[in-house]
Amino acid sequence: MKEAPVDIISALSRGDVRLFRQQSGTFRALYNEQHITVGVPGMSDTTGMVSRIVTPEMIGQRVAIYTAIEVKSATGKTARERRKLQDSFLAMVTGLGGIAGYARNIEEARALIEGHR
């Protein structure tokens, strides 16, 4: 079953998880035919935060962990140059302590989030 980013957001964005759709691409403005590019190259389809309570040595405060999920179809084919950008973005997020990875469906996205405890 193919899940779209909005399906994953709807299924998982509750409780301590908040996810948002990140649009990217080039669009043509209807009123003047001008092309407009939006988004950050390589940024994941779905980003947000997962709230966690930190350990007692960190005074027990809750923190929000940046989360980036790149949603793929069953085949998961992406142009090579774009895939490099996506891989770099996900590596940056995890390198800075965030949650990041690829998911093909709600279960994979949930496992990604829950695996980071």
Secondary structure, 3 states (H helix, E strand, C coil): CCCCHHHHHHHHCCCCEEEEECCCEEEECCCCCCEEEECCCCCCCEEEEEEEECCHHHCCCEEEEEEEEEECCCCCCCCHHHHHHHHHHHHHHHHCCCEEEEECCHHHHHHHHHCCC
